[in-house]
C-alpha cells in the first residue's frame, strides 16, 4: 500500500472517525482505523462493533492495499506534520507504515487488516432524504434524556417512529431515563419509506454520530434501515448503527392528563436563573426548588456545606402557592429543547411529574419527575 494525500484532507478524514474508535477495549483492533486504498480512493473505517463509520476520499494514483493503524496516534501525527507538504503513507513488512511529509518521517506499527471487524452490508431499498438541520434539532432536543445506565438497556437509546401513518412526513424522537422524558416531532418527508409501521430504537451514541454527520454542513442525510442496522450517509461519510433489540416503554401512558396548574415564564430568563442558582446546588443531586406565589417564581438551591442561592423572575401563575423540587440539570435540559420565547410548566401538585413545553410550539414537550427537598 502506498498513497499520497493532502495533510488537511487526512486530518478531516481521521477526525470524522475518532468518536467511534475505542481507546480502551479488550479487542486492541477497535482502537485502530482500517486504512484501505483501492481504485484511487482512500477509505478510513472505525468500529466499536455497534457503530461503524467510514469516510472515503479520492487520492488519485496509489498502490492498493490495507492495514489497521492506531486511530488516535495517526491523527496526532497528522496534526504535527508540515502544513505545506503532502503526506505519503507506505506500508512495509511486519505491519508497519512509514509516514513522510517534507523532512518529517514517522514509522507507525499497525495490525493486519484481517483482524478488523467485518463491515455490515448497506440496507436494501431506497433511502429517505432528511434535511440535516431537522435531524440535528430533533436529536439535540431529546438525546440527553436517554439513560446512560447500561443495565437499563431499553432506555439507553432514542425511539424513532412515524407519528402519522397516513401523512408519513413526521418523524418523532423520544428518549427517557425513567426520571424524565423528552419528545420531539419534525417534518422530514416520507419517513414511511424506511419506518413504515416500525419503530426503531437507536443507541444514544449512534444518534450522536448521525447528528455529527448532519452537522457537517448544509444539505440532507440519507437514511435507510434493515432489521439490525440504521444506515446514514452524507457526502463522503457513511454511518452504520446497530439497533437496540429491546422494548421501549409506552411513553404515551407517561404523559400526565391532569396537570391543570400552569405557569408561564420567559424562556431565556428562566434558563439563566437555573444556571445561576445551579452553581450552589449540591454536587450529587443538583437539587433546586421552585416556589410559585402570585406573579412571581423564586428559584433556590441549598448546599449544606457551601451555602445557598436564590433568584426571582416574573411568572404568569394564578394557582395556590406551591413549592416543588427538581434536579436542576434535568430542568436545564428540558428548557434547552425550547427555542421560542416562553416556557409553560404544567403541574398537578408538589409530588407529581411536570410537563415543560413551548407556549405555542406543539412539536416538543419534556416531562420531569420532582424530587423531595427538605
C-alpha positions in Angstrom: 0.0 0.0 0.0 1.3 3.4 -1.0 -0.6 6.7 -1.4 -0.2 10.5 -1.1 -2.8 12.8 0.4 -3.0 16.4 1.5 -2.4 16.9 5.2 -5.7 18.7 5.9 -7.6 16.1 3.9 -6.1 13.3 6.0 -6.9 15.2 9.3 -10.5 15.7 8.2 -11.0 12.0 7.5 -9.3 10.9 10.7 -11.3 13.4 12.8 -14.5 12.1 11.4 -14.0 8.6 12.7 -12.5 9.3 16.1 -15.8 9.2 18.0 -16.2 5.5 17.3 -12.6 4.2 17.7 -12.3 2.7 21.2 -9.3 3.8 23.1 -9.7 1.1 25.8 -11.1 -2.2 24.8 -10.5 -5.9 25.2 -10.0 -6.0 21.4 -7.0 -3.8 20.6 -8.0 -3.6 16.9 -11.0 -1.5 17.9 -8.7 1.4 18.8 -7.5 1.2 15.2 -8.8 2.6 11.9 -8.8 0.3 8.8 -7.0 2.2 6.1 -7.7 0.9 2.6 -6.6 2.1 -0.8 -8.3 0.9 -3.9 -9.4 2.4 -7.3 -7.8 5.7 -6.5 -9.8 6.1 -3.3 -8.8 6.1 0.4 -11.2 4.5 2.8 -10.9 5.0 6.5 -13.1 2.9 8.8 -13.6 2.8 12.6 -15.8 0.4 14.6 -16.8 -0.4 18.1 -18.9 -3.4 17.0 -22.1 -1.4 17.5 -21.3 1.6 15.3 -19.3 1.8 12.1 -18.1 5.0 10.4 -16.5 5.1 7.0 -15.0 8.1 5.3 -13.9 7.9 1.6 -11.6 10.4 -0.1 -10.1 10.4 -3.6 -6.3 10.2 -3.6 -5.6 9.6 -7.3 -2.9 7.1 -8.1 -1.7 4.8 -5.4 -0.6 1.3 -4.7 -3.6 -0.7 -3.4 -3.6 -2.3 0.0 -4.9 -2.2 3.5 -3.7 -2.0 7.1 -5.2 -1.2 10.5 -3.5 1.7 12.2 -4.0 3.3 15.7 -6.6 5.9 15.1 -5.7 8.5 17.7 -1.9 8.2 17.1 -2.3 8.6 13.4 -4.4 11.7 13.9 -1.8 13.1 16.4 0.9 12.5 13.9 -1.1 14.1 11.0 -1.6 17.3 13.1 2.1 17.9 13.7 3.2 17.3 10.1 4.2 20.4 8.0 1.2 22.2 6.6 2.7 23.0 3.2 3.7 19.4 2.3 1.6 16.4 1.2 1.7 13.3 3.3 2.8 9.9 1.9 2.0 6.6 3.7 3.8 3.5 2.6 3.2 0.0 4.1 6.2 -2.1 5.0 6.7 -5.7 6.1 5.7 -6.5 9.6 2.5 -4.3 9.6 4.4 -1.1 9.8 3.6 2.1 7.9 6.1 4.9 7.0 4.6 8.4 7.1 6.6 11.2 5.5 5.9 14.8 4.8 8.6 17.2 3.8 11.6 16.4 6.0 9.5 14.7 8.7 9.3 10.9 8.9 7.4 8.6 11.2 7.2 4.8 11.5 3.9 3.6 12.9 3.1 0.0 13.9 -0.3 -1.4 12.8 -2.3 -4.7 12.7 -3.2 -7.0 9.9 -6.5 -5.8 8.2 -7.9 -9.3 8.6 -8.3 -8.6 12.4 -10.6 -5.7 11.8 -14.4 -6.5 12.2 -16.3 -7.3 9.0 -18.2 -4.4 7.5 -22.0 -4.6 7.6 -24.0 -4.5 4.4 -25.9 -1.5 3.3 -29.7 -1.9 3.9 -31.6 -2.8 0.7 -34.2 -0.5 -0.6 -34.3 3.2 -1.5 -33.0 5.5 1.2 -35.0 8.5 2.5 -33.6 12.0 2.3 -33.9 14.0 5.5 -32.9 17.6 6.0 -29.8 17.6 8.2 -30.9 20.6 10.2 -34.2 19.0 11.1 -32.5 15.8 12.2 -29.9 17.8 14.2 -32.6 19.7 16.0 -34.7 16.6 16.9 -31.7 14.8 18.2 -30.4 17.8 20.2 -33.8 18.1 21.9 -34.0 14.5 23.2 -30.7 12.7 23.2 -29.6 13.9 26.6 -32.7 12.3 28.1 -31.6 8.8 27.2 -30.3 6.7 30.0 -26.5 6.3 30.5 -27.1 3.3 32.7 -26.0 0.2 30.6 -28.2 -2.1 32.8 -31.3 -0.2 31.6 -30.9 -1.5 28.1 -34.4 -0.5 26.8 -33.9 3.1 28.0 -30.3 3.5 26.6 -31.5 4.7 23.2 -33.8 7.1 21.3 -37.0 5.8 19.9 -37.7 6.9 16.3 -41.1 6.4 14.8 -43.5 7.9 12.3 -46.2 10.0 14.1 -48.9 9.9 11.4 -49.0 6.7 9.3 -51.2 8.4 6.8 -49.1 11.5 6.3 -45.7 9.8 6.5 -43.9 13.1 6.8 -43.5 13.5 10.6 -40.6 11.9 12.4 -40.8 11.6 16.2 -37.9 11.0 18.6 -38.5 10.0 22.2 -36.0 9.4 25.0 -36.3 8.7 28.7 -34.1 7.6 31.6 -37.0 6.8 33.9 -36.8 10.2 35.7 -37.5 12.4 32.8 -38.7 12.2 29.2 -38.5 14.3 26.0 -40.5 14.0 22.8 -39.9 16.0 19.6 -41.6 15.9 16.2 -40.2 17.2 12.9 -41.3 17.3 9.3 -38.9 15.2 7.3 -40.6 13.9 4.1 -41.7 10.4 3.5 -40.2 8.7 6.6 -42.6 5.9 5.9 -40.1 4.7 3.3 -37.9 3.3 6.0 -40.0 3.1 9.1 -43.5 2.3 7.7 -45.3 0.9 10.8 -42.0 0.1 12.5 -40.4 1.7 15.5 -36.6 1.6 15.8 -34.6 2.1 19.0 -31.3 3.7 18.2 -28.4 3.7 20.8 -27.6 7.1 22.2 -24.1 7.1 20.9 -25.4 6.2 17.4 -27.8 9.1 17.4 -24.9 11.4 18.3 -22.8 10.1 15.4 -25.6 10.7 12.9 -26.2 14.1 14.4 -22.5 14.9 13.9 -23.0 13.8 10.3 -26.0 16.1 9.9 -24.0 19.0 11.3 -21.1 18.5 8.9 -22.5 21.2 6.5 -25.7 22.2 4.7 -27.7 19.5 2.9 -29.6 16.3 3.6 -28.6 13.0 5.1 -29.8 9.7 3.5 -31.3 7.2 5.9 -32.2 3.6 5.4 -32.9 0.7 7.8 -32.5 -3.0 7.9 -33.6 -5.5 10.5 -30.5 -4.8 12.6 -29.0 -1.5 11.4 -29.8 2.1 10.8 -27.7 3.5 7.9 -26.9 7.1 7.3 -24.9 8.8 4.6 -23.9 12.3 3.7 -21.2 13.3 1.3 -18.1 11.1 1.7 -19.2 9.7 5.1 -21.3 6.6 6.0 -22.5 5.5 9.4 -24.0 2.1 10.4 -25.7 1.9 13.8 -26.8 -1.4 15.3 -30.4 -1.1 16.5 -31.2 -2.0 20.1 -33.2 -5.2 20.4 -35.4 -4.1 23.3 -38.9 -2.9 24.0 -39.2 0.8 24.6 -41.8 1.7 27.2 -45.2 3.1 26.1 -44.3 6.8 26.5 -47.9 7.9 25.8 -49.0 6.4 29.1 -46.5 8.5 30.9 -47.8 11.9 29.7 -49.9 13.4 32.5 -53.5 14.1 31.7 -54.5 16.1 34.9 -51.8 18.8 35.1 -54.2 21.8 35.3 -52.0 24.3 37.1 -49.9 26.3 34.6 -47.1 28.8 34.9 -45.6 30.7 32.0 -42.1 32.2 32.2 -39.7 33.9 29.8 -37.5 31.1 28.4 -34.2 33.0 28.4 -34.7 34.4 31.8 -35.7 31.0 33.3 -32.7 29.3 31.7 -30.3 32.0 33.0 -31.8 31.8 36.5 -31.4 28.0 36.5 -27.8 28.3 35.5 -27.1 30.8 38.2 -28.8 29.0 41.1 -27.4 25.7 39.9 -23.9 26.9 40.9 -24.8 26.4 44.6 -26.8 23.2 44.1 -25.4 20.0 45.8 -23.0 18.2 43.5 -24.6 14.8 43.6 -28.3 15.6 43.3 -28.2 19.1 41.7 -31.4 19.9 43.6 -33.2 23.2 43.1 -36.6 24.4 44.5 -39.2 26.3 42.5 -41.6 28.4 44.7 -44.7 29.7 42.9 -46.6 32.6 44.6 -48.8 35.1 42.8 -47.0 36.6 39.8 -43.6 35.5 41.0 -41.3 32.4 40.8 -38.4 32.0 43.2 -35.7 29.5 42.2 -33.4 28.5 45.0 -30.8 25.9 45.9 -29.1 25.0 49.2 -25.8 23.1 49.8 -25.3 22.1 53.4 -21.6 22.6 53.2 -21.3 25.6 50.9 -24.3 27.9 51.2 -27.3 28.8 49.2 -28.6 30.8 46.2 -31.9 32.5 45.4 -33.2 34.3 42.3 -36.6 35.7 41.2 -38.4 36.0 37.9 -41.9 37.0 36.8 -44.4 34.2 36.1 -47.9 34.1 34.8 -49.4 31.9 37.5 -52.8 32.0 39.2 -52.9 28.8 41.3 -52.2 28.3 45.0 -48.8 28.9 46.4 -46.6 25.8 45.8 -43.1 24.6 46.3 -41.6 21.8 44.2 -38.1 20.4 43.9 -36.2 19.1 40.9 -32.9 18.0 39.6 -31.8 21.4 38.2 -29.8 19.8 35.4 -32.9 18.0 34.2 -34.8 21.3 34.1 -31.9 22.9 32.1 -32.0 20.1 29.6 -35.8 20.5 29.2 -35.6 24.2 28.8 -32.7 23.8 26.3 -35.1 22.0 23.9 -37.3 25.0 23.8 -36.4 27.7 21.2 -39.3 30.1 21.4 -39.8 33.0 23.8 -41.9 31.4 26.6 -41.9 28.2 28.6 -45.1 26.7 30.0 -44.9 24.5 33.1 -48.0 22.3 33.6 -48.3 20.9 37.2 -50.6 19.0 39.4 -49.1 19.1 42.8 -45.7 19.0 44.6 -45.2 15.3 44.1 -46.4 14.7 40.5 -44.4 14.9 37.3 -44.4 18.3 35.5 -44.7 19.0 31.8 -42.5 21.7 30.2 -43.3 22.8 26.7 -43.1 25.9 24.4 -46.1 28.2 24.7 -47.1 27.9 21.1 -45.0 25.1 19.5 -46.7 21.7 19.8 -43.8 19.8 18.4 -41.9 19.4 21.7 -42.5 18.6 25.3 -40.4 17.4 28.3 -41.6 15.6 31.4 -39.6 15.8 34.7 -40.2 13.9 37.9 -40.0 16.1 41.0 -37.7 15.3 44.0 -38.2 15.8 47.7 -36.3 18.7 49.1 -36.2 19.3 52.9 
